[in-house]
Amino acid sequence: MADIVLPDFLQDETEEQIMARMIARLPPDLDVSEGSYLWDALAPVAAEVVQMKMEAREILKRAFIQYSYGAYVDARAADRGVTRKPAVKAVGQVRVTGTPATVIPAGTRFSTTADLATGTPAIEFASTAQASIEAGGTVLVNIEAVEPGTDGNVQAGAINQLMVPIAGVTAVTNPEATSGGAPEESDEALIARYLEQVQRPPDTGNKNDYIRWAKEVVGVGDAICIPLWNGPGTVKVVIVDSTGAPANSALVQQVQDYISPAPGMGEGRAPIGASVTVMAPTTVAIDVTATLAYAAGYDPAAVRANVEAAIDTLIKGLKIGEDVRYAAIANTIFDTPGVADYSGLLVNGGTSNVVVADDAKAVKGTVTLA
């Protein structure tokens, strides 16, 4: 975004320029040499004028939300009823193994394993309801991260510890990745939602309305609307979470309840007669294979890990229905520090772009690097 164009009286000026203007207004027969009484009296004034002009420029910028930040963005957005979305805790399940009938109290703490070598701390989770190990020796326990944010989105099998031992419990693990954890909405995202409402004001249930309604729900990162997808009066809303990953079932249900808890009844945001279906996008796994040439002084294993992380970030940043460009994958690999060159790059087995359907989302599949 280009910086705001400032009026002439707020343009940058040095103390020397301001001093010269003030001195020019004085009678010519007065001593205005450096160190004179008048010089010493005017110098602090010039310094204060410079400071005041700097502060006035910042005040002017705060009047325009595109150039604002922090609490000033919140205050401006509040004029339109747009509020910053808070951080969200990741949710999931752990499988607890042990003696049947062993009770797992609500609030039981589980965690991942801390990595002392990298300084990665353990991520803690708490059960949200009491459960008991079933006759088969296991039970699935619903959990949420203790702290909100993306750190709580951990891979399957990462949660493997009970913070306080429970007699009768022999093992814990999460069979699937936890999801839904999101940071507090950034200034940029809040400004984008505010401008979307200002520039595309509420209508009578058009496509923009459904997209805006979906984004109003905490945890939603992006959404698309497909009208008439299953006949007259039907609307499909497809959502991803704030990390760009397909929304989990809990988030999908939250958006469904917010927009249209009862089909066609007009009890949510949707107008009467609209049959709304909210869902996560179907996924298109993107498999990448390449042979890397490593720059001197870099650890190949670390470089491979960084390349895979960069590919994951690239793919998560793609919008719903956005194709995966072969060149974008290639550039991402080459731009990773430690990669001197690469060869044999295949994306889903080929060297062309991967086409993604309008209601689908690309996700990282298997990344094989040599």
N, C-alpha and C positions, 0 to 999 in steps of 0.2 A: 504494500500500500504506500502510495506517495505521501510524503509528509504534507501537513497542512500549509497553505500559502498564508504567510503572516502579513498583516498590514504594515505599511512603511514605518509607523512609529514604534513598532515592536521588533524591527529587524535588529540583528546583532550590532552592537556598538561597543567599542573599548572605552575604558575610563579616560584614556588620552583624547579620544574624539569628543567625548562629552565635556571634558575640561576645556578643550579648545573652543567649543561653542560658547560655554559660559564666559570664558575670558574675553571672547570677541565682543560680548555685550557690555563690558566694562569700559570706562573712559580710558583713552590711550595713555594718559599721563600717570596712571597708577602703577605701582610696582607689583607685577604679577609673576616675577621670577620664582623658580622652584625654591622653596624654603621661606618665601615671604609670607606675611600674615595672610594675604588674600589666597595665595596658593594653598597654604595649610588649611584654610577655612573651606575652600571649595573641593579639595581632594576627597574628603570623606563623603561629600554630597555626590560626587561623580561615582564613587564606589557603590553607594546605596542605589543610585539610579540604575546602574548596571544590574544589581541584584533584583530590583523591582521589575525591570523589564523581563528578566529571566522568569520570575514568578508569574508575571502577567501572561507570558507566552504559555506557561503550563496551565494557568486558569482557563485561557481561551481554548486550549486543546480539550480540556475536560468537558467543555460544552458539546463536543462532538463525540459520540460514543465510539466511533472507529479509532479515535486516538486516546481513549481513556483507559483506565486500568483499575483493578481491585474494587474497593468499596464504591468508587465513582461509577463504575459500570453497573454494579448492583443497584445503585440509586436511580440511575437513568432507566434501566430495564424495568424497574418496579413501576415506573409511570405507565407501562403497558401491561402490568400484571405478569411480567416474565421474571422468574426468580432463578437464581443459580441452583443447579442440581447438586445435592450433597454427595459425598463419597458413599459407595455402596459396598457391603460385605459380600464376598464370594460365598456360594452355597454348594452343597454336594452331599455325598453320603460316604460313610465308612462301613466296612464290613467288620464286625467284631466277632472273633472266634473264641469259644471257651465252653464252660460247663453250662448245660441247659438250665434255664430259670435264673441265671445270674442277672441281676438288675444293673442296668447302665443308667444312672441318674441323669436328669436334665442338667445341662451345664458341665458335663464331663469334658475335660480338656484332652485333645489329641494334638499331635504336631508332626511336622516333617523333621528330618534330621539336619542339624546345623552342620555347615561345612567350614571347619576351622581353617582349612588351607586357603580358601577364598574369602573367608570372613562373612559368608552368607549365614544369616541367623535362621533359626527354626521359625516356621510359620505355624501359629497356634490356631486351633479351631475348637469350637464348643458345640456339644449336642444341643439341639433345640427342644427336645422332648424326651421323656423317660422311655426306655425300651428294655426288653428282656431277651436274653439269648434263647432262641427257639430250640425245639427238640432236636433239630438237625445239627446243633452246635454252633450256629451262626445267626446273626441278625444284622440287618441294614439299619444304620442309625443316621438320621438327618443331622447335618452339621452346618455351621456358618463360621466364617473367619472371625477371630476375635477383633482384629483391626480391619477397617474398610480399606479398599484400594486393590490395585491389580496384583499385589504380591500374593493375595489369597487365591489366585487362579493357578493352581499347581497341577502337575501332570498326574495321571493315574499311577498309583503305587507309591506316590511321594509321602503320603501320610502313613507313618508306620510306628508311631509311639503313643503311649498313654502317659500323660503328664504325671498323674498320680495313679499308681498301680491299684487295680481292683481284683480282689481274690476271685478266681474262676475265669479270668480273661487271659487267654494265652497269645493272642495276636490281633493286630488291627491293620487294615489297609483300606485305601480308597480304590474301588474297582474302576472308577471313571474319574476323569479330571474334574476338579471343581471349577466353577465358572460364575460369571456375573459380577465379579469384583471390579469396581471402577473408582477412579480418583474423583475428587471434587471437580465439577465442571470448570474448565479453563475460561479465562477472559475471552479468548478467541471464539470458543464454542458458544458462550453466552451471547456475545455480540452477534454472532451469525444467526442465532435463534431470534434475537430481538429484531434484527434487520429483516429477517424473513417475515415476521409478523407485520412490520411497518410497510415493507415493500409489497407484500402479498396479503393484504388485510383479510380477516375472516369473511367467508362468503356463505354459501348455503350448502356446504358439504361437497365442495369440489375436491379435486385431487390434492391441491395444496393444503386444504384443511386437514385431510386425513394424515398427511405427512407431518404437519405441524403438531397435531394431537398426539401422534405416536412419539415424537421427539420430546414432548412435555413430560413424559414418564421417566422417572429417575432410572438410569442404567441404559437407556436407549441411545445408541450412537448415530444411527441413520435409519431411514425408512423409505420405502417406495409404495406407491398406490397403484393397483391394477383394477380399473373399473370394469364392470360387466364381465368378470372373469368366468362366472358360472351362470350367466343369464341375466335378464333384466333385474335391476335392484341389488345385484351382488357386488361387493367390493372386497378385494383382497389387499391387506396391508402386510408387507414383508419387512421384518426388522432385524437389525444386528445390534449387538451391545456396544458399549463405549470403547471396547478394544478393537472393534471391527469383526469380531467373531459372531457366528450365528447365535441368536438369542436362545437362552435356555428356556425350558418349559415354564418356569416360574415367571420370568419376565414376559413371555408371550401372554400368559394369563393376565398379568397386571395390565398390559396394554389392551387386551380384549375387554377387560372389565371397565377400563377407563373410557374406551371409545364406544363400545356397544356390548354391555353385559347380557342383553336379551335381544336376539335378532329382530330388527324391524320396529322395536317398541319405542325408540327414541329416548331410552333411559340413560344413555351416556352422552358422549359428545355428538355421535352420529344422528342425523335427522331421522324422523319417523319413516319407516318403509325401507330403510337401507339394511340389507343383510350383510354384516361385516364379518370377515374371517381374518384373524391375525395369525401369522405363522412366521417361523424362522425360514430363511431361504434354504432351498436344497443346496447341497455342497458339491463342489467340483474339486477333487483332490488334485493338487499340482505336484507331480513328481519331477524331481530335478536330478540329473546325473551329469557330472563333469570331472575332468582331471585338472588339478591345479598345479601351477608352478609357483613355488614359494620364494618370496624375497629373502635375502640373506638376513640372518639374525632373528627370524620369526619362528615360533614354535608351530609346526604344521598342525598339530591337534587343536591348538587355540585358534589358528586361522580358520580351520574347517568349522569349528563351533561358531565363530563370528560370522562366517559366510551364511551358515544355516540360519542364524538369528536375523541377519539382514534380509534374507529371502522371506522369512516369516513376517517381518515388519512390513516389507513391501506388499505382500499378499494381503495382510490384514488391512492395509490402507486402501485397498481397492474397494470401490463401491459395489453395491448389489447390482448384478447384471453386467459388471465391467469385465471386459476380456483381459486375459493375461498376455502381455506382450513379451515375445521371446527376447527382444532387444532390451527390455527393462530388466529381465532376469540376468542377462549377460552383463549389463552395466552395473548391476548391484554386486555381482561377483567380482568384477574387475576393480570396482571402487573400494572394496574391503581392504583395509591395511594388511599388508603381508602377502597379498596376491600379486605376483609378478606377471602372470599370464594364465590362461586356461585353454583347454581344448576339449573336444568331444562333448560339448554342451547339448544335452537333450532335455526338452521340457515335454513331459508326458509322451516320451518316446520319439519326439520329432523336433524339427527346427522351425516350426511356424507358431503363430499365436494360438492360444487356446481360447476357443469361443465359449462364452458363458451365457446361459439363458437369462432372460430378463428378471426372473424370480429366483435366480441361483446366486451363490457366492463362492468365489474361489477360496480354498483353504490349503494350507501347507500339507503336502502328502509326505512321501519318502524322499529325503535328500541324501544322495549317495555321492560322496566326494572322495577322490583319491589324491 
